[in-house]
Amino acid sequence: MTTYIFFDEALYMLVKAFLMSVVLLIGTSGIGLAVIETIEKSAVRVHPKRLPGG
């Protein structure tokens, strides 16, 4: 027994997967940018000439 997927159903699945991946990518990049911004705001600034070994 062979089951076939019609072209329009396959195309619908691919479009749905693509849109889901775009949403996930935008969401995770937004979270990542928020984390980076929080780290930058809370970081203690040190003058480059005062770094050890510099």
GROMACS elastic network, one bead per residue, 0.5 to 0.9 nm:
[ bonds ]
;  ai    aj funct       b0    kb
    5     8     6  0.83749   500
    5     9     6  0.64811   500
    5    10     6  0.63245   500
    6     9     6  0.53560   500
    6    10     6  0.62667   500
    6    11     6  0.86415   500
    7    10     6  0.50968   500
    7    11     6  0.60208   500
    7    12     6  0.84738   500
    8    11     6  0.50450   500
    8    12     6  0.60402   500
    8    13     6  0.86278   500
    9    12     6  0.50100   500
    9    13     6  0.62359   500
    9    14     6  0.86810   500
   10    13     6  0.51182   500
   10    14     6  0.62415   500
   10    15     6  0.86460   500
   11    14     6  0.50938   500
   11    15     6  0.61144   500
   11    16     6  0.84741   500
   12    15     6  0.51887   500
   12    16     6  0.60466   500
   12    17     6  0.85643   500
   13    16     6  0.50768   500
   13    17     6  0.61002   500
   13    18     6  0.85380   500
   14    17     6  0.50984   500
   14    18     6  0.60661   500
   14    19     6  0.85945   500
   15    18     6  0.50396   500
   15    19     6  0.61306   500
   15    20     6  0.85258   500
   16    19     6  0.52335   500
   16    20     6  0.61436   500
   16    21     6  0.86271   500
   17    20     6  0.50906   500
   17    21     6  0.61516   500
   17    22     6  0.86543   500
   18    21     6  0.51332   500
   18    22     6  0.62529   500
   18    23     6  0.87330   500
   19    22     6  0.50448   500
   19    23     6  0.62435   500
   19    24     6  0.86189   500
   20    23     6  0.51457   500
   20    24     6  0.61657   500
   20    25     6  0.85453   500
   21    24     6  0.50418   500
   21    25     6  0.59857   500
   21    26     6  0.85632   500
   22    25     6  0.50742   500
   22    26     6  0.61627   500
   22    27     6  0.84846   500
   23    26     6  0.52634   500
   23    27     6  0.60637   500
   23    28     6  0.86019   500
   24    27     6  0.50343   500
   24    28     6  0.60296   500
   24    29     6  0.84093   500
   25    28     6  0.53046   500
   25    29     6  0.60153   500
   25    30     6  0.84661   500
   26    29     6  0.51995   500
   26    30     6  0.60840   500
   26    31     6  0.86692   500
   27    30     6  0.51499   500
   27    31     6  0.63186   500
   27    32     6  0.86324   500
   28    31     6  0.50218   500
   28    32     6  0.60340   500
   28    33     6  0.85429   500
   29    33     6  0.60460   500
   29    34     6  0.85082   500
   30    33     6  0.51561   500
   30    34     6  0.62021   500
   30    35     6  0.86737   500
   31    34     6  0.50894   500
   31    35     6  0.62472   500
   31    36     6  0.86919   500
   32    35     6  0.51059   500
   32    36     6  0.62027   500
   32    37     6  0.85713   500
   33    36     6  0.50641   500
   33    37     6  0.60486   500
   33    38     6  0.85432   500
   34    37     6  0.50925   500
   34    38     6  0.61570   500
   34    39     6  0.86367   500
   35    38     6  0.51065   500
   35    39     6  0.62005   500
   35    40     6  0.86177   500
   36    39     6  0.50864   500
   36    40     6  0.61246   500
   36    41     6  0.86132   500
   37    40     6  0.50795   500
   37    41     6  0.61483   500
   37    42     6  0.86426   500
   38    41     6  0.51693   500
   38    42     6  0.62010   500
   38    43     6  0.84980   500
   39    42     6  0.52559   500
   39    43     6  0.58924   500
   40    43     6  0.52337   500
   40    44     6  0.84800   500
   41    44     6  0.83604   500
   46    49     6  0.84410   500
   46    50     6  0.68663   500
   46    51     6  0.72022   500
   47    50     6  0.54528   500
   47    51     6  0.70195   500
   48    51     6  0.55374   500
   48    54     6  0.76077   500
   49    52     6  0.82878   500
   49    54     6  0.62124   500
   50    53     6  0.87624   500
   50    54     6  0.72104   500
   51    54     6  0.56153   500
